[in-house]
């Protein structure tokens, strides 16, 4: 999604903006632009395509003079990717300039009204409405104009604004799109995400919904929508640029795959004390835990897949019914939820628009929400009733790996915790599960050692047109994530099927040489999935098996086999997903694609 960076200070702004935008590239974009104030004029440079083009146009920013400016990377929503549609956008006499992340939902009626008032639009964007509305309400007081616009626009937005007759001042606001403020002795910043400014400062403020910020070289001031000044608490970021760099790996995705043992360990270990699971962050009384009659898990993409694994595990261990919903469906389907339900919202970024809306929908129905979130201080983390942080650290690659693995770990913790508290586990069983949980990071580590064999295998199938994944139970959930990983970074069509469902239509897609990856880690379902492997092999498929060490008879059917270490069957997704992530990575690499920034995708999906 779009990225915003703004700077006001003692240094030249454009090189700082370009550097910050480069650190937001992972969010996904298709054009970029900057506006810099100098000598009483606001100069804008925009380019379609990669930031490299903007760099070339401005001689790495050196040709764009001025110490205050706003920059933007655009992920097209309204209007095709083009120079005209890229940000910043001007008002009619180029005295007000705006960058925007989000969607102005009522842009069409506002546009119609502005046209009737004589405003002329040059772009197809929703953002241009904001520039003209600011013009319409501006009477010399930026705060007044901004607050008036905020009361009239609907949707989600983070905005950065410059006013020509207020030199040295930058304004920013947000509603449901991320925005932070950074402060330093060299100047002050706005940004969509922390990495954009981490080279300059660790001191940040998280802007809340409907708040306005005014930044000058020396100071930042925060206001509510009534233009009353408000106090905010500064947060010192405790991770550094190293986390935002590749550290010798060819891609962030590979680096993040390798960080999984640590990420999973960091998520599990602080919650185990003297062999017992302790979840201090979860504000549920003993009575509420006992009365819990249903859990809803709501998320998008990979987080949703973690939720599907979680459903099997929570139902299996704690015997509580679990419904898993895609957030964009949950928010509109008026779900039937009673007081004894719990809603769990899972999100890496904590900013996914649909997941945030689902959280609010649940709270509106009077139900408590537990967030399983990676980004500290993000919107979902702040709005949830309790937060279980997944300590994966900064994740940059668009295709999630380590955050997903930590989401699984968090769900296992919850399942065992609830199973124990509700008397569904024998004490010895409980203790053993806790031990097995703690062994997962080392087992994940051991799987990373198999990467050359997987790379070789991936190179054989890099030219595939379709690849299928099949499994049963927890393995089906693993397949869904394995398939998503592959399609998002390799652009190969892929589907995941419940293995027992193949005969009901899908098997007609199987033809000579097609790869069918079968995941079979569940002892009670093993023979059933082997039968499904036999069926697809008989129709010409090349069969890969992903199973537990010891299941060597699978080689009677499989053409290629990957073994995972033994663990409790409920936890096998954490192990089986590792070879599938590596497979997707190496297929994408073999096809020469942009592994970390796949086409059309954004890391943080802050629009509906
Ligand atoms: O930040 P979130 O976890 O809420 O993001 C949800 C999805 O957008 C995300 O998992 C997406 O599917 C990833 N690209 C998958 O790799």
Boltz pocket constraint, residues with backbone or C-beta under 6 A from the ligand:
constraints:
  - pocket:
      binder: B
      contacts: [[A, 300], [A, 301], [A, 302], [A, 303], [A, 304], [A, 346], [A, 347], [A, 348], [A, 349], [A, 350], [A, 351], [A, 352], [A, 355], [A, 398], [A, 399], [A, 400], [A, 401], [A, 484], [A, 485], [A, 488], [A, 601], [A, 602], [A, 603], [A, 604], [A, 605]]
      max_distance: 6.0
